[in-house]
C-alpha cells in the first residue's frame, strides 16, 4: 500500500495496478500533451505521421491531381490580358531594336545580342528551375506558389499538357511586362534591346516549351516537333531525364543547350555545397527519392 500511495494510484473496481506501464497508457499521455485543442486523437494517425520528415517533403502529395474540368487549368480573361501585355512588351523591344539597327546601319551587333539573349535565357531558366525545385516551400514569400506548383509537377507532370495556353504563361508574361516595359521606355540602343527582347521572350515562353516537352510527338504541331528535333527548343527526351531519379539534372527548359555543360561540370552540386556550408540549408535533391518525387500516372484525362 505504501507503493500505491506514493504513486497516487488508488485501487478501485475500475483500476488495476501493473508493475510496468502498458503501451496504451503511454500513447494516451502523449496525445494529451501534444494536442490541446483536440483531446481525442485517433491512434492510427500517430502511426503514419513522422515528425522527422521536413514539411516540404509533403508538398507534392498535399493535393490531388486536377480533373478535366478543373478551373485551375483554364485560361481567364485576366490571363489573356497579361499574356497580350507580355507579348506586346517583347515585340516593342524587338521592333525598337530593328528600327534602331536600320537607322544606324548596324546588323551584326543586334543579331549577335539576340543570339546571346536566347542562349542566356536557357541558362536563366535552368538556374531558376533548380532553385525552386530544391529550396523553399509553399509558404516562401513571392515564390511560394511556384515552388508548390513545381513540386506537384514532379508528381503529376502530365497535367502541364492540359493547362491552357494563357493560363500557362500569364505569370511570366506579367513579370516581363513589369520589368521590360520600363527598359523599353528608357533605352534606345538596338544592341541592348535585341538582347532584352530575345531573352525576355524566351523566358516568357519557356513554360510552353516545357509543356511541349511533356507532350506526345504525334499530338504536337509539326513545327514544334521539328524545333525539338533540331534542338532549338528543349526536346522531350532531354527533359524526360529530369523526371527520372535522382531528379537533379537537365533543369534548363528553353533549348536545353546548357544542360550537358552544367551537369557534366556539376555546377549545381557545387552551388548546393556552397549554400549548405554557408547557410546550413540542404537541397531536396540530397534526399533519397521517394513517392513525393515519383511520377504518378493516375487517370490522365483526355
Secondary structure, DSSP 8 states (H G I E B T S, - for coil): -HHHHHTT---BTTB---SS--HHHHHHHHHHHH-SS-S---HHHHHH--TTS-GGGGTTTSS----TT-GGGS--HHHHHHHHHHHHHHHHHHHHHHHHHHHHT--HHHHHHHHHHHHHHHHHHHHHHHHHHHS--TTSTTTHHHHHHHHHHHH-GGGGGGS-HHHHHHHHHHHHHHHHHHHHHH---HHHHHHHHHHHHHHHHHHHHHHHHTS-GGGS-HHHHHHHHHTSS--HHHHHGGGSTT--S----SS-TTHHHHHHTTHHHHHHHHHHHHH----GGGS---TTTS--------
